[in-house]
Amino acid sequence: IDRKPERRTELATMTLLAQGWQNNIFESVAGGGGIPWIYVVLMVSWYYTLKHNMLGWYYSVEDYFGPAYGPVMAGPVFAWALHMFFYHTHSAIYALLDSHKGPWTKLKVSSFDKMTYSQMLPNVIKNQLIFLVSGVAAFYASSGRGWNRATEPYADISMKEALFEWVAMYLMYEAIFYTNHRILHITKLKIPFIEKPVNLYSLYHKEHHSTFASVGVSGLYMGSLDCVLTQTLPQVIGPAIFDFHPMVLWLRGPLGA
């Protein structure tokens, strides 16, 4: 099959996006309006990278670990590894920018740092290990739903189906995240037979907001229960129920980071 026309289309798309990224990078990072080119370019680049390489990567990991552990290593563990790479690359870049003054300094939304990158890192890694354990548990509990389709060439899935799965995953994630996040912001929960109202925010969620979100890695700085409710469950429930193609989760790697 001649792939040259397809590759030329991809190259043209990336060129246009890169031009937009160059023209708008600072305004986009600062949230000053317009299209967030920096994210669009990363997502489109990652999509084409996965499209042309993901089957090879999957089979390489699966073959290396053998039939007993290959599927779980090539599925949720590989997705977790992608998350770790993108999240900590992104966070380290912002930590580097924070430590050096330049034209980007004025674009920082929050300047009253409460904790440093290194201070937050142990807590964040603890929560990311919760991701890993939860993802592996969901894999075995659902008999691999959300990962069994990894051997389907994504090119064989129509754009309509791919878009539907991505949007469905996004809506599922947001619904679970929003609901649990709102619950954790309750400050006066009345429980039968308990005299005083329970402050869920103070007990389980205040830690997350203590950083003022001024450092890149702070997105996952939180308590363990908070992590399970607002970060882990939104990621694992959708694929287990709807059996989304793994590309949906692999694409969310950089976006989630």
Disulfide bonds with the S-S distance in Angstrom:
none
